[in-house]
């Protein structure tokens, strides 16, 4: 079992709420008509500031974000809204999530089917689930662990997790993200590695005496790692642990 990072749900209201978010975030807000939307807010240089879920809520949009990022995200959104008719307020909603049969009112997690559902109406969370095992198996990054201020969204796989829309038009950081998309291939990024032994999150991975990446979440004999693909291989070390990546 893993302990969830506490979440904060912001309410984005006002007649300009949808256009406001559309011009800022990495995904297409119009997809809310079909369900929950996963997206990120980036710096103008295309680096990660926050990732979150958006949910339609009558005359407002709910924004579900990790609690440690909530205040800074609300502040930045307020800075961007200028004269737009947008109100950003905190709520006392506690999100819940689970896998298996989806309760009435719950929404499918848009990142991956293995992540089940999320709900905002008082559903009981399933506390016995090993979410880290699911994340590692499918290389799904977590806020504050694999997703940091140094993260580029495509290196973290947010496009694979339905968090980036390349057809929606401009948003903050879009130009850098689009350039990375059209490169022949990423030179660095998150990947699932095999690991024998254990090492703390943040341990440097070394291949043949050269830095090859950083170790993050571990579950069993697998882990998520940020790798330099040109150096990564089957004979690497992370502290006292042996690490292998086959590409």
C-alpha positions in Angstrom: 0.0 0.0 0.0 1.2 3.5 -0.7 0.2 6.7 1.0 -1.4 9.3 -1.3 -0.1 12.8 -1.5 -3.0 15.0 -0.1 -4.9 16.8 -2.8 -6.6 20.2 -3.0 -9.5 20.9 -5.3 -9.8 24.4 -6.7 -13.0 25.8 -8.3 -12.5 27.8 -11.5 -15.7 29.8 -12.1 -16.7 32.8 -14.3 -17.9 33.1 -17.9 -14.3 33.1 -19.2 -13.1 30.0 -17.3 -12.9 27.7 -20.3 -11.1 30.1 -22.7 -8.8 31.2 -19.8 -7.6 27.6 -19.1 -7.5 26.8 -22.8 -4.8 29.4 -23.4 -2.6 28.2 -20.5 -2.5 24.5 -20.1 -1.1 21.6 -22.1 -4.4 19.8 -22.9 -7.6 20.7 -24.7 -10.2 21.9 -22.2 -13.0 21.1 -24.7 -12.4 17.5 -23.9 -14.3 18.1 -20.6 -17.4 17.3 -22.6 -16.3 13.7 -22.7 -15.0 13.3 -19.1 -12.0 14.1 -16.9 -9.0 15.9 -18.5 -5.4 15.5 -17.3 -3.1 18.4 -18.0 -0.1 20.4 -16.9 0.8 24.1 -16.5 4.3 24.8 -17.8 6.8 27.6 -17.7 7.4 29.7 -20.8 10.5 27.6 -21.2 8.4 24.4 -21.4 9.2 23.0 -18.0 6.8 21.6 -15.4 5.1 23.7 -12.9 2.1 21.5 -11.9 0.0 18.6 -13.2 -3.7 18.2 -12.4 -7.1 16.9 -13.3 -10.0 19.0 -14.6 -13.6 18.0 -14.0 -16.8 19.7 -15.2 -18.9 20.9 -12.3 -22.1 22.6 -13.6 -21.1 26.3 -13.9 -17.5 25.8 -12.9 -14.5 23.6 -13.5 -12.9 21.7 -10.6 -9.1 21.5 -10.6 -7.6 18.6 -8.6 -3.9 19.2 -7.7 -1.4 17.9 -5.2 -1.7 19.9 -2.0 1.9 21.1 -1.9 1.4 22.8 -5.3 -2.1 24.2 -4.8 -1.2 27.7 -3.3 1.5 28.4 -5.9 -0.7 27.2 -8.8 -3.7 29.4 -7.6 -1.3 32.3 -7.3 0.0 31.8 -10.9 -3.4 31.4 -12.4 -4.6 34.5 -10.6 -1.6 36.4 -12.2 -2.6 35.2 -15.6 -6.3 36.0 -15.5 -5.9 39.8 -15.7 -9.3 41.2 -16.6 -10.9 37.8 -17.5 -14.1 36.9 -15.8 -12.6 34.1 -13.7 -12.8 33.3 -10.0 -10.4 30.9 -8.4 -11.4 29.6 -5.0 -10.4 26.6 -2.8 -12.9 24.0 -1.8 -13.3 21.4 1.0 -13.8 18.6 -1.6 -11.7 15.5 -0.8 -11.0 13.4 -4.0 -11.1 9.6 -3.8 -9.9 6.9 -6.1 -10.1 3.2 -6.7 -9.9 0.4 -9.3 -12.4 -2.1 -10.5 -16.1 -1.3 -11.0 -16.6 2.4 -11.2 -19.1 3.8 -8.7 -21.9 6.1 -9.9 -20.5 9.6 -10.3 -16.9 8.5 -10.6 -14.8 9.3 -13.6 -12.1 7.2 -15.4 -8.6 8.3 -14.7 -7.5 9.5 -18.2 -3.9 8.7 -17.8 -4.2 4.9 -18.0 -6.9 2.3 -17.5 -4.9 0.6 -14.8 -5.3 3.7 -12.6 -9.1 3.1 -12.3 -11.4 5.9 -11.3 -11.5 9.2 -9.4 -14.5 10.7 -7.6 -15.4 14.1 -6.0 -18.7 13.3 -4.3 -17.7 11.6 -1.1 -17.0 8.1 -2.5 -14.8 6.0 -0.1 -11.3 5.6 -1.4 -9.8 2.1 -1.7 -6.9 2.4 0.7 -5.4 -1.1 0.2 -4.2 -0.5 -3.3 -0.5 -0.5 -4.0 -0.5 2.6 -6.3 3.3 2.7 -6.6 3.3 -0.8 -8.0 0.7 0.3 -10.7 2.7 3.5 -11.4 6.0 1.6 -11.8 4.5 -1.1 -14.0 3.2 1.5 -16.4 5.8 4.2 -16.0 3.4 6.8 -14.6 5.2 9.8 -12.9 4.0 11.3 -9.6 3.9 14.9 -8.6 7.0 15.8 -6.5 8.8 12.6 -7.2 9.3 12.0 -11.0 7.7 15.4 -11.8 9.9 18.2 -10.7 10.7 21.8 -11.8 13.4 20.3 -14.1 10.9 18.1 -15.9 10.0 18.5 -19.5 6.5 17.0 -20.1 7.5 14.8 -23.1 10.5 13.4 -21.2 8.0 12.4 -18.5 5.7 10.8 -21.0 2.7 13.1 -20.4 1.8 12.9 -24.0 1.5 9.1 -23.7 -0.6 9.7 -20.6 -3.1 11.9 -22.5 -1.8 15.0 -20.8 -0.7 17.0 -23.9 -2.7 17.9 -27.0 -0.7 18.9 -30.1 -3.6 20.2 -32.1 -5.2 22.6 -29.6 -3.2 25.7 -30.4 -1.1 27.9 -28.2 -0.5 27.6 -24.5 2.3 28.5 -22.1 5.4 26.4 -23.0 3.8 25.1 -26.2 6.6 26.1 -28.6 9.3 24.2 -26.7 7.0 21.2 -26.3 6.2 21.1 -30.0 9.8 21.3 -30.9 10.6 18.3 -28.7 7.8 16.4 -30.3 9.2 16.9 -33.8 12.7 15.8 -32.9 13.8 12.4 -34.2 13.8 11.0 -30.7 14.2 12.0 -27.1 17.7 11.7 -25.7 16.5 11.6 -22.1 13.4 10.5 -20.3 11.6 8.3 -17.8 11.7 4.5 -18.3 11.0 1.4 -16.4 14.2 -0.4 -15.3 14.9 -3.7 -13.6 16.6 -3.4 -10.2 18.3 -5.8 -7.9 18.6 -4.3 -4.4 17.3 -1.0 -3.2 18.4 2.6 -3.2 16.8 5.9 -2.1 14.8 8.0 -4.5 17.2 10.5 -6.2 20.1 8.1 -6.3 22.3 8.6 -9.3 22.5 5.8 -11.8 26.0 5.1 -13.2 27.0 3.2 -16.3 30.7 2.4 -16.9 31.8 5.2 -14.6 29.6 7.9 -16.2 26.3 9.4 -14.9 23.4 7.7 -16.8 20.3 8.9 -14.9 18.5 9.1 -11.6 16.5 6.4 -9.8 13.0 7.2 -8.6 10.0 5.1 -7.4 10.8 1.4 -6.8 8.4 -1.5 -6.6 9.6 -5.1 -6.3 12.3 -5.7 -8.9 11.3 -2.7 -11.1 11.7 1.1 -10.8 11.0 4.3 -12.7 14.2 6.0 -13.7 15.2 9.1 -15.6 17.8 8.0 -18.1 20.2 9.3 -20.6 19.3 6.8 -23.3 22.8 7.0 -25.0 24.5 5.8 -21.8 21.8 3.5 -20.3 22.1 -0.3 -20.7 22.1 -3.6 -18.9 25.0 -3.0 -16.5 24.3 0.0 -14.3 24.5 0.8 -10.6 22.4 3.0 -8.3 24.2 3.0 -5.0 24.4 -0.6 -3.9 21.7 -1.7 -6.4 22.2 -3.2 -9.8 20.1 -1.6 -12.5 19.3 -2.8 -16.1 17.5 -1.2 -19.0 17.0 -3.0 -22.3 15.3 -0.1 -24.2 
